[in-house]
Amino acid sequence: MEIKNRQDYENSKPYFTKENCPFCAKDLAKTNTIIFESDFWYVIKNKYPYFGEQKKHILALPKKHSEFSYELSREEFADFVNVEKFIKSYF
């Protein structure tokens, strides 16, 4: 299912596998929403923000598909410092 708007997004839940995850790299490359990339992370603009201006709603996503944060490696957690630095400068 191609997600074109907030309603499509809401109707397409839940996402439990890599095959239907809206945040995996194959989908991000199509949308051109990546605003920052580190070794293990992407930061993207939320296409369907819950409130306010879209610029103010961004998401940090691990490049590796993970359902839970405990699945991330130490290297992925350590690299998140670069994400935090970007977010600070972005806002």
Gaussian input, Z-matrix of N, CA and C with variables (Angstrom, degrees):
# hf/3-21g

backbone

0 1
 N
 C     1     B1
 C     2     B2     1     A1
 N     3     B3     2     A2     1     D1
 C     4     B4     3     A3     2     D2
 C     5     B5     4     A4     3     D3
 N     6     B6     5     A5     4     D4
 C     7     B7     6     A6     5     D5
 C     8     B8     7     A7     6     D6
 N     9     B9     8     A8     7     D7
 C    10    B10     9     A9     8     D8
 C    11    B11    10    A10     9     D9
 N    12    B12    11    A11    10    D10
 C    13    B13    12    A12    11    D11
 C    14    B14    13    A13    12    D12
 N    15    B15    14    A14    13    D13
 C    16    B16    15    A15    14    D14
 C    17    B17    16    A16    15    D15
 N    18    B18    17    A17    16    D16
 C    19    B19    18    A18    17    D17
 C    20    B20    19    A19    18    D18
 N    21    B21    20    A20    19    D19
 C    22    B22    21    A21    20    D20
 C    23    B23    22    A22    21    D21
 N    24    B24    23    A23    22    D22
 C    25    B25    24    A24    23    D23
 C    26    B26    25    A25    24    D24
 N    27    B27    26    A26    25    D25
 C    28    B28    27    A27    26    D26
 C    29    B29    28    A28    27    D27
 N    30    B30    29    A29    28    D28
 C    31    B31    30    A30    29    D29
 C    32    B32    31    A31    30    D30
 N    33    B33    32    A32    31    D31
 C    34    B34    33    A33    32    D32
 C    35    B35    34    A34    33    D33
 N    36    B36    35    A35    34    D34
 C    37    B37    36    A36    35    D35
 C    38    B38    37    A37    36    D36
 N    39    B39    38    A38    37    D37
 C    40    B40    39    A39    38    D38
 C    41    B41    40    A40    39    D39
 N    42    B42    41    A41    40    D40
 C    43    B43    42    A42    41    D41
 C    44    B44    43    A43    42    D42
 N    45    B45    44    A44    43    D43
 C    46    B46    45    A45    44    D44
 C    47    B47    46    A46    45    D45
 N    48    B48    47    A47    46    D46
 C    49    B49    48    A48    47    D47
 C    50    B50    49    A49    48    D48
 N    51    B51    50    A50    49    D49
 C    52    B52    51    A51    50    D50
 C    53    B53    52    A52    51    D51
 N    54    B54    53    A53    52    D52
 C    55    B55    54    A54    53    D53
 C    56    B56    55    A55    54    D54
 N    57    B57    56    A56    55    D55
 C    58    B58    57    A57    56    D56
 C    59    B59    58    A58    57    D57
 N    60    B60    59    A59    58    D58
 C    61    B61    60    A60    59    D59
 C    62    B62    61    A61    60    D60
 N    63    B63    62    A62    61    D61
 C    64    B64    63    A63    62    D62
 C    65    B65    64    A64    63    D63
 N    66    B66    65    A65    64    D64
 C    67    B67    66    A66    65    D65
 C    68    B68    67    A67    66    D66
 N    69    B69    68    A68    67    D67
 C    70    B70    69    A69    68    D68
 C    71    B71    70    A70    69    D69
 N    72    B72    71    A71    70    D70
 C    73    B73    72    A72    71    D71
 C    74    B74    73    A73    72    D72
 N    75    B75    74    A74    73    D73
 C    76    B76    75    A75    74    D74
 C    77    B77    76    A76    75    D75
 N    78    B78    77    A77    76    D76
 C    79    B79    78    A78    77    D77
 C    80    B80    79    A79    78    D78
 N    81    B81    80    A80    79    D79
 C    82    B82    81    A81    80    D80
 C    83    B83    82    A82    81    D81
 N    84    B84    83    A83    82    D82
 C    85    B85    84    A84    83    D83
 C    86    B86    85    A85    84    D84
 N    87    B87    86    A86    85    D85
 C    88    B88    87    A87    86    D86
 C    89    B89    88    A88    87    D87
 N    90    B90    89    A89    88    D88
 C    91    B91    90    A90    89    D89
 C    92    B92    91    A91    90    D90
 N    93    B93    92    A92    91    D91
 C    94    B94    93    A93    92    D92
 C    95    B95    94    A94    93    D93
 N    96    B96    95    A95    94    D94
 C    97    B97    96    A96    95    D95
 C    98    B98    97    A97    96    D96
 N    99    B99    98    A98    97    D97
 C   100   B100    99    A99    98    D98
 C   101   B101   100   A100    99    D99
 N   102   B102   101   A101   100   D100
 C   103   B103   102   A102   101   D101
 C   104   B104   103   A103   102   D102
 N   105   B105   104   A104   103   D103
 C   106   B106   105   A105   104   D104
 C   107   B107   106   A106   105   D105
 N   108   B108   107   A107   106   D106
 C   109   B109   108   A108   107   D107
 C   110   B110   109   A109   108   D108
 N   111   B111   110   A110   109   D109
 C   112   B112   111   A111   110   D110
 C   113   B113   112   A112   111   D111
 N   114   B114   113   A113   112   D112
 C   115   B115   114   A114   113   D113
 C   116   B116   115   A115   114   D114
 N   117   B117   116   A116   115   D115
 C   118   B118   117   A117   116   D116
 C   119   B119   118   A118   117   D117
 N   120   B120   119   A119   118   D118
 C   121   B121   120   A120   119   D119
 C   122   B122   121   A121   120   D120
 N   123   B123   122   A122   121   D121
 C   124   B124   123   A123   122   D122
 C   125   B125   124   A124   123   D123
 N   126   B126   125   A125   124   D124
 C   127   B127   126   A126   125   D125
 C   128   B128   127   A127   126   D126
 N   129   B129   128   A128   127   D127
 C   130   B130   129   A129   128   D128
 C   131   B131   130   A130   129   D129
 N   132   B132   131   A131   130   D130
 C   133   B133   132   A132   131   D131
 C   134   B134   133   A133   132   D132
 N   135   B135   134   A134   133   D133
 C   136   B136   135   A135   134   D134
 C   137   B137   136   A136   135   D135
 N   138   B138   137   A137   136   D136
 C   139   B139   138   A138   137   D137
 C   140   B140   139   A139   138   D138
 N   141   B141   140   A140   139   D139
 C   142   B142   141   A141   140   D140
 C   143   B143   142   A142   141   D141
 N   144   B144   143   A143   142   D142
 C   145   B145   144   A144   143   D143
 C   146   B146   145   A145   144   D144
 N   147   B147   146   A146   145   D145
 C   148   B148   147   A147   146   D146
 C   149   B149   148   A148   147   D147
 N   150   B150   149   A149   148   D148
 C   151   B151   150   A150   149   D149
 C   152   B152   151   A151   150   D150
 N   153   B153   152   A152   151   D151
 C   154   B154   153   A153   152   D152
 C   155   B155   154   A154   153   D153
 N   156   B156   155   A155   154   D154
 C   157   B157   156   A156   155   D155
 C   158   B158   157   A157   156   D156
 N   159   B159   158   A158   157   D157
 C   160   B160   159   A159   158   D158
 C   161   B161   160   A160   159   D159
 N   162   B162   161   A161   160   D160
 C   163   B163   162   A162   161   D161
 C   164   B164   163   A163   162   D162
 N   165   B165   164   A164   163   D163
 C   166   B166   165   A165   164   D164
 C   167   B167   166   A166   165   D165
 N   168   B168   167   A167   166   D166
 C   169   B169   168   A168   167   D167
 C   170   B170   169   A169   168   D168
 N   171   B171   170   A170   169   D169
 C   172   B172   171   A171   170   D170
 C   173   B173   172   A172   171   D171
 N   174   B174   173   A173   172   D172
 C   175   B175   174   A174   173   D173
 C   176   B176   175   A175   174   D174
 N   177   B177   176   A176   175   D175
 C   178   B178   177   A177   176   D176
 C   179   B179   178   A178   177   D177
 N   180   B180   179   A179   178   D178
 C   181   B181   180   A180   179   D179
 C   182   B182   181   A181   180   D180
 N   183   B183   182   A182   181   D181
 C   184   B184   183   A183   182   D182
 C   185   B185   184   A184   183   D183
 N   186   B186   185   A185   184   D184
 C   187   B187   186   A186   185   D185
 C   188   B188   187   A187   186   D186
 N   189   B189   188   A188   187   D187
 C   190   B190   189   A189   188   D188
 C   191   B191   190   A190   189   D189
 N   192   B192   191   A191   190   D190
 C   193   B193   192   A192   191   D191
 C   194   B194   193   A193   192   D192
 N   195   B195   194   A194   193   D193
 C   196   B196   195   A195   194   D194
 C   197   B197   196   A196   195   D195
 N   198   B198   197   A197   196   D196
 C   199   B199   198   A198   197   D197
 C   200   B200   199   A199   198   D198
 N   201   B201   200   A200   199   D199
 C   202   B202   201   A201   200   D200
 C   203   B203   202   A202   201   D201
 N   204   B204   203   A203   202   D202
 C   205   B205   204   A204   203   D203
 C   206   B206   205   A205   204   D204
 N   207   B207   206   A206   205   D205
 C   208   B208   207   A207   206   D206
 C   209   B209   208   A208   207   D207
 N   210   B210   209   A209   208   D208
 C   211   B211   210   A210   209   D209
 C   212   B212   211   A211   210   D210
 N   213   B213   212   A212   211   D211
 C   214   B214   213   A213   212   D212
 C   215   B215   214   A214   213   D213
 N   216   B216   215   A215   214   D214
 C   217   B217   216   A216   215   D215
 C   218   B218   217   A217   216   D216
 N   219   B219   218   A218   217   D217
 C   220   B220   219   A219   218   D218
 C   221   B221   220   A220   219   D219
 N   222   B222   221   A221   220   D220
 C   223   B223   222   A222   221   D221
 C   224   B224   223   A223   222   D222
 N   225   B225   224   A224   223   D223
 C   226   B226   225   A225   224   D224
 C   227   B227   226   A226   225   D225
 N   228   B228   227   A227   226   D226
 C   229   B229   228   A228   227   D227
 C   230   B230   229   A229   228   D228
 N   231   B231   230   A230   229   D229
 C   232   B232   231   A231   230   D230
 C   233   B233   232   A232   231   D231
 N   234   B234   233   A233   232   D232
 C   235   B235   234   A234   233   D233
 C   236   B236   235   A235   234   D234
 N   237   B237   236   A236   235   D235
 C   238   B238   237   A237   236   D236
 C   239   B239   238   A238   237   D237
 N   240   B240   239   A239   238   D238
 C   241   B241   240   A240   239   D239
 C   242   B242   241   A241   240   D240
 N   243   B243   242   A242   241   D241
 C   244   B244   243   A243   242   D242
 C   245   B245   244   A244   243   D243
 N   246   B246   245   A245   244   D244
 C   247   B247   246   A246   245   D245
 C   248   B248   247   A247   246   D246
 N   249   B249   248   A248   247   D247
 C   250   B250   249   A249   248   D248
 C   251   B251   250   A250   249   D249
 N   252   B252   251   A251   250   D250
 C   253   B253   252   A252   251   D251
 C   254   B254   253   A253   252   D252
 N   255   B255   254   A254   253   D253
 C   256   B256   255   A255   254   D254
 C   257   B257   256   A256   255   D255
 N   258   B258   257   A257   256   D256
 C   259   B259   258   A258   257   D257
 C   260   B260   259   A259   258   D258
 N   261   B261   260   A260   259   D259
 C   262   B262   261   A261   260   D260
 C   263   B263   262   A262   261   D261
 N   264   B264   263   A263   262   D262
 C   265   B265   264   A264   263   D263
 C   266   B266   265   A265   264   D264
 N   267   B267   266   A266   265   D265
 C   268   B268   267   A267   266   D266
 C   269   B269   268   A268   267   D267
 N   270   B270   269   A269   268   D268
 C   271   B271   270   A270   269   D269
 C   272   B272   271   A271   270   D270

   B1=1.4584
   B2=1.5216
   B3=1.3097
   B4=1.4475
   B5=1.5239
   B6=1.3178
   B7=1.4560
   B8=1.5198
   B9=1.3323
   B10=1.4639
   B11=1.5172
   B12=1.3241
   B13=1.4588
   B14=1.5270
   B15=1.3092
   B16=1.4592
   B17=1.5296
   B18=1.3210
   B19=1.4620
   B20=1.5290
   B21=1.3375
   B22=1.4680
   B23=1.5220
   B24=1.3242
   B25=1.4648
   B26=1.5276
   B27=1.3128
   B28=1.4612
   B29=1.5279
   B30=1.3199
   B31=1.4600
   B32=1.5217
   B33=1.3126
   B34=1.4607
   B35=1.5264
   B36=1.3174
   B37=1.4578
   B38=1.5110
   B39=1.3025
   B40=1.4617
   B41=1.5334
   B42=1.3245
   B43=1.4599
   B44=1.5157
   B45=1.3081
   B46=1.4576
   B47=1.5168
   B48=1.3042
   B49=1.4568
   B50=1.5230
   B51=1.3163
   B52=1.4546
   B53=1.5249
   B54=1.3196
   B55=1.4582
   B56=1.5268
   B57=1.3173
   B58=1.4676
   B59=1.5290
   B60=1.3060
   B61=1.4687
   B62=1.5333
   B63=1.3299
   B64=1.4686
   B65=1.5230
   B66=1.3334
   B67=1.4622
   B68=1.5188
   B69=1.3181
   B70=1.4576
   B71=1.5263
   B72=1.3177
   B73=1.4655
   B74=1.5216
   B75=1.3328
   B76=1.4656
   B77=1.5284
   B78=1.3303
   B79=1.4523
   B80=1.5295
   B81=1.3136
   B82=1.4616
   B83=1.5205
   B84=1.3090
   B85=1.4604
   B86=1.5254
   B87=1.3114
   B88=1.4614
   B89=1.5258
   B90=1.3077
   B91=1.4635
   B92=1.5177
   B93=1.3241
   B94=1.4696
   B95=1.5206
   B96=1.3177
   B97=1.4550
   B98=1.5257
   B99=1.3223
   B100=1.4680
   B101=1.5246
   B102=1.3340
   B103=1.4663
   B104=1.5217
   B105=1.3430
   B106=1.4623
   B107=1.5171
   B108=1.3366
   B109=1.4565
   B110=1.5211
   B111=1.3259
   B112=1.4610
   B113=1.5253
   B114=1.3137
   B115=1.4651
   B116=1.5269
   B117=1.3309
   B118=1.4633
   B119=1.5270
   B120=1.3274
   B121=1.4675
   B122=1.5181
   B123=1.3303
   B124=1.4616
   B125=1.5246
   B126=1.3163
   B127=1.4641
   B128=1.5190
   B129=1.3306
   B130=1.4568
   B131=1.5258
   B132=1.3230
   B133=1.4606
   B134=1.5160
   B135=1.3003
   B136=1.4569
   B137=1.5267
   B138=1.3229
   B139=1.4691
   B140=1.5250
   B141=1.3150
   B142=1.4619
   B143=1.5285
   B144=1.3324
   B145=1.4677
   B146=1.5244
   B147=1.3091
   B148=1.4578
   B149=1.5173
   B150=1.3312
   B151=1.4581
   B152=1.5147
   B153=1.3164
   B154=1.4550
   B155=1.5137
   B156=1.2982
   B157=1.4548
   B158=1.5251
   B159=1.3177
   B160=1.4618
   B161=1.5246
   B162=1.3100
   B163=1.4602
   B164=1.5291
   B165=1.3080
   B166=1.4619
   B167=1.5203
   B168=1.3096
   B169=1.4647
   B170=1.5176
   B171=1.3376
   B172=1.4550
   B173=1.5222
   B174=1.3140
   B175=1.4566
   B176=1.5198
   B177=1.3257
   B178=1.4634
   B179=1.5236
   B180=1.3250
   B181=1.4625
   B182=1.5221
   B183=1.3216
   B184=1.4687
   B185=1.5261
   B186=1.3198
   B187=1.4656
   B188=1.5244
   B189=1.3201
   B190=1.4626
   B191=1.5225
   B192=1.3133
   B193=1.4593
   B194=1.5231
   B195=1.3255
   B196=1.4621
   B197=1.5090
   B198=1.3145
   B199=1.4588
   B200=1.5200
   B201=1.3328
   B202=1.4687
   B203=1.5207
   B204=1.3202
   B205=1.4667
   B206=1.5283
   B207=1.3150
   B208=1.4664
   B209=1.5304
   B210=1.3214
   B211=1.4607
   B212=1.5315
   B213=1.3260
   B214=1.4574
   B215=1.5269
   B216=1.3235
   B217=1.4681
   B218=1.5290
   B219=1.3109
   B220=1.4775
   B221=1.5244
   B222=1.3253
   B223=1.4646
   B224=1.5305
   B225=1.3167
   B226=1.4660
   B227=1.5250
   B228=1.3217
   B229=1.4697
   B230=1.5288
   B231=1.3268
   B232=1.4722
   B233=1.5269
   B234=1.3196
   B235=1.4627
   B236=1.5303
   B237=1.3107
   B238=1.4599
   B239=1.5319
   B240=1.3186
   B241=1.4662
   B242=1.5279
   B243=1.3233
   B244=1.4673
   B245=1.5235
   B246=1.3090
   B247=1.4690
   B248=1.5207
   B249=1.3216
   B250=1.4702
   B251=1.5210
   B252=1.3194
   B253=1.4682
   B254=1.5244
   B255=1.3295
   B256=1.4644
   B257=1.5250
   B258=1.3135
   B259=1.4716
   B260=1.5334
   B261=1.3148
   B262=1.4748
   B263=1.5251
   B264=1.3304
   B265=1.4665
   B266=1.5275
   B267=1.3215
   B268=1.4641
   B269=1.5312
   B270=1.3081
   B271=1.4617
   B272=1.5072
   A1=109.59
   A2=116.13
   A3=120.50
   A4=108.82
   A5=116.02
   A6=120.77
   A7=108.06
   A8=116.11
   A9=121.56
   A10=113.68
   A11=117.53
   A12=120.02
   A13=110.21
   A14=117.00
   A15=122.69
   A16=111.27
   A17=118.01
   A18=121.13
   A19=111.33
   A20=117.24
   A21=120.50
   A22=110.38
   A23=115.48
   A24=120.72
   A25=110.88
   A26=116.72
   A27=120.99
   A28=111.81
   A29=117.33
   A30=121.98
   A31=113.59
   A32=118.08
   A33=120.98
   A34=113.61
   A35=118.84
   A36=121.91
   A37=110.48
   A38=123.20
   A39=127.64
   A40=112.31
   A41=115.24
   A42=122.59
   A43=107.72
   A44=115.99
   A45=118.99
   A46=113.32
   A47=118.69
   A48=120.59
   A49=110.49
   A50=114.61
   A51=119.55
   A52=111.17
   A53=117.20
   A54=120.87
   A55=113.31
   A56=118.38
   A57=119.28
   A58=112.90
   A59=116.42
   A60=121.34
   A61=109.84
   A62=118.49
   A63=120.24
   A64=113.02
   A65=117.32
   A66=120.46
   A67=114.36
   A68=118.18
   A69=119.63
   A70=110.40
   A71=116.60
   A72=123.22
   A73=114.13
   A74=118.76
   A75=119.70
   A76=110.43
   A77=117.55
   A78=121.06
   A79=111.34
   A80=117.48
   A81=120.12
   A82=110.81
   A83=117.34
   A84=120.57
   A85=111.13
   A86=117.63
   A87=121.62
   A88=112.24
   A89=117.30
   A90=120.57
   A91=114.22
   A92=118.20
   A93=122.32
   A94=112.27
   A95=117.31
   A96=120.18
   A97=112.53
   A98=118.20
   A99=120.75
   A100=108.73
   A101=116.60
   A102=120.46
   A103=111.82
   A104=117.04
   A105=121.98
   A106=108.23
   A107=115.41
   A108=120.41
   A109=108.99
   A110=116.28
   A111=121.79
   A112=107.67
   A113=117.42
   A114=119.77
   A115=112.55
   A116=116.26
   A117=119.94
   A118=114.92
   A119=117.99
   A120=121.11
   A121=112.12
   A122=114.31
   A123=123.82
   A124=107.28
   A125=116.07
   A126=121.45
   A127=105.12
   A128=115.11
   A129=120.17
   A130=110.27
   A131=115.34
   A132=120.63
   A133=107.32
   A134=116.15
   A135=119.75
   A136=107.86
   A137=116.06
   A138=120.17
   A139=112.14
   A140=116.97
   A141=121.69
   A142=109.37
   A143=117.08
   A144=119.71
   A145=111.44
   A146=114.38
   A147=119.94
   A148=111.73
   A149=116.81
   A150=120.11
   A151=109.03
   A152=114.32
   A153=120.99
   A154=115.17
   A155=113.72
   A156=122.58
   A157=110.08
   A158=117.22
   A159=122.13
   A160=111.92
   A161=118.29
   A162=120.77
   A163=111.34
   A164=116.81
   A165=120.01
   A166=113.44
   A167=118.04
   A168=120.58
   A169=108.28
   A170=115.56
   A171=120.83
   A172=109.16
   A173=115.46
   A174=121.68
   A175=109.88
   A176=116.83
   A177=122.29
   A178=107.15
   A179=115.43
   A180=120.97
   A181=110.65
   A182=117.43
   A183=118.22
   A184=109.50
   A185=116.83
   A186=120.09
   A187=111.14
   A188=115.78
   A189=120.13
   A190=108.88
   A191=116.79
   A192=120.27
   A193=109.62
   A194=116.47
   A195=122.74
   A196=108.47
   A197=116.19
   A198=119.50
   A199=110.87
   A200=116.19
   A201=120.58
   A202=109.75
   A203=116.32
   A204=120.11
   A205=112.41
   A206=118.76
   A207=119.59
   A208=112.32
   A209=117.62
   A210=121.21
   A211=112.14
   A212=117.56
   A213=121.73
   A214=110.27
   A215=115.21
   A216=120.92
   A217=110.66
   A218=115.15
   A219=119.99
   A220=110.57
   A221=115.84
   A222=120.35
   A223=110.76
   A224=116.64
   A225=120.28
   A226=110.65
   A227=116.68
   A228=119.54
   A229=111.12
   A230=117.23
   A231=120.52
   A232=110.86
   A233=116.91
   A234=121.45
   A235=111.77
   A236=117.64
   A237=120.63
   A238=111.56
   A239=117.22
   A240=120.59
   A241=109.94
   A242=117.17
   A243=120.91
   A244=111.38
   A245=116.25
   A246=121.09
   A247=109.68
   A248=116.20
   A249=119.78
   A250=111.72
   A251=117.40
   A252=120.81
   A253=110.62
   A254=116.64
   A255=119.58
   A256=110.82
   A257=116.31
   A258=120.39
   A259=110.14
   A260=116.33
   A261=119.80
   A262=110.36
   A263=117.11
   A264=119.35
   A265=111.84
   A266=117.24
   A267=122.05
   A268=111.12
   A269=116.01
   A270=120.04
   A271=111.42
   D1=128.91
   D2=175.56
   D3=-86.76
   D4=129.70
   D5=-178.45
   D6=-94.86
   D7=118.63
   D8=-176.22
   D9=-111.40
   D10=-17.85
   D11=-178.00
   D12=-157.36
   D13=177.64
   D14=-176.96
   D15=-59.30
   D16=-40.89
   D17=-178.79
   D18=-64.26
   D19=-43.44
   D20=175.74
   D21=-58.39
   D22=-42.83
   D23=178.88
   D24=-58.91
   D25=-49.47
   D26=-179.57
   D27=-62.43
   D28=-38.96
   D29=-177.96
   D30=-75.39
   D31=-16.65
   D32=-174.01
   D33=-94.42
   D34=-2.72
   D35=-179.83
   D36=-70.21
   D37=156.17
   D38=2.89
   D39=-92.33
   D40=160.68
   D41=174.10
   D42=-109.49
   D43=114.92
   D44=-178.71
   D45=-122.80
   D46=-12.06
   D47=-176.56
   D48=-128.05
   D49=162.59
   D50=177.43
   D51=-63.71
   D52=-31.71
   D53=-177.63
   D54=-64.06
   D55=-29.04
   D56=-179.29
   D57=-121.51
   D58=23.03
   D59=179.51
   D60=-80.93
   D61=126.11
   D62=-178.90
   D63=-75.59
   D64=-8.45
   D65=-175.38
   D66=-104.99
   D67=-3.39
   D68=179.87
   D69=-69.66
   D70=154.03
   D71=-169.34
   D72=-53.14
   D73=-37.23
   D74=-178.09
   D75=-59.50
   D76=-37.29
   D77=179.08
   D78=-77.23
   D79=-36.45
   D80=179.44
   D81=-64.91
   D82=-39.34
   D83=-179.53
   D84=-62.01
   D85=-33.68
   D86=179.58
   D87=-70.06
   D88=-34.42
   D89=-172.33
   D90=-90.61
   D91=-14.76
   D92=-179.04
   D93=56.40
   D94=37.86
   D95=-179.29
   D96=-99.67
   D97=2.24
   D98=-179.05
   D99=-72.69
   D100=123.79
   D101=178.97
   D102=-112.24
   D103=-11.34
   D104=176.38
   D105=-156.16
   D106=144.66
   D107=177.69
   D108=-141.25
   D109=132.09
   D110=172.98
   D111=-117.57
   D112=-168.53
   D113=-178.73
   D114=-60.81
   D115=-37.61
   D116=-173.32
   D117=-122.51
   D118=-0.38
   D119=-172.33
   D120=-134.96
   D121=154.15
   D122=166.59
   D123=-119.43
   D124=148.07
   D125=167.24
   D126=-119.90
   D127=129.02
   D128=-176.86
   D129=-128.55
   D130=158.85
   D131=169.59
   D132=-79.81
   D133=139.34
   D134=176.67
   D135=-75.72
   D136=121.09
   D137=-179.80
   D138=-68.52
   D139=-28.01
   D140=-176.31
   D141=-128.70
   D142=70.01
   D143=-176.22
   D144=-63.70
   D145=150.25
   D146=179.37
   D147=-71.26
   D148=-32.98
   D149=-179.62
   D150=-159.16
   D151=158.74
   D152=172.77
   D153=71.03
   D154=-171.19
   D155=-178.37
   D156=-68.78
   D157=137.74
   D158=-176.29
   D159=-57.58
   D160=-35.91
   D161=-178.50
   D162=-57.96
   D163=-27.26
   D164=-176.22
   D165=-88.72
   D166=2.87
   D167=179.10
   D168=-125.24
   D169=99.22
   D170=179.23
   D171=-119.55
   D172=161.59
   D173=-177.55
   D174=-128.18
   D175=138.57
   D176=172.32
   D177=-102.05
   D178=124.71
   D179=-175.02
   D180=-127.09
   D181=133.44
   D182=173.68
   D183=-69.48
   D184=144.74
   D185=179.02
   D186=-66.56
   D187=-33.32
   D188=178.72
   D189=-84.88
   D190=131.13
   D191=178.52
   D192=-62.05
   D193=124.42
   D194=178.97
   D195=-141.53
   D196=139.08
   D197=175.35
   D198=-88.90
   D199=-28.25
   D200=-174.53
   D201=-133.07
   D202=147.57
   D203=-178.69
   D204=-64.43
   D205=-26.97
   D206=179.52
   D207=-68.52
   D208=-10.97
   D209=176.70
   D210=-81.47
   D211=-10.42
   D212=-179.20
   D213=-79.58
   D214=147.08
   D215=179.61
   D216=-81.14
   D217=168.28
   D218=174.96
   D219=-60.96
   D220=-37.77
   D221=179.83
   D222=-64.39
   D223=-39.68
   D224=178.55
   D225=-65.72
   D226=-43.01
   D227=176.86
   D228=-64.17
   D229=-42.22
   D230=-179.83
   D231=-63.35
   D232=-37.48
   D233=-179.63
   D234=-69.36
   D235=-18.28
   D236=-179.97
   D237=-62.54
   D238=-21.47
   D239=175.58
   D240=-57.27
   D241=-38.68
   D242=178.11
   D243=-64.82
   D244=-36.19
   D245=176.55
   D246=-64.40
   D247=-46.78
   D248=-179.98
   D249=-60.71
   D250=-40.13
   D251=177.94
   D252=-62.79
   D253=-43.22
   D254=177.84
   D255=-61.73
   D256=-47.38
   D257=-177.38
   D258=-59.96
   D259=-42.27
   D260=177.92
   D261=-59.42
   D262=-45.30
   D263=-179.24
   D264=-71.42
   D265=-30.03
   D266=-179.15
   D267=-66.03
   D268=-39.45
   D269=-178.97
   D270=-95.11

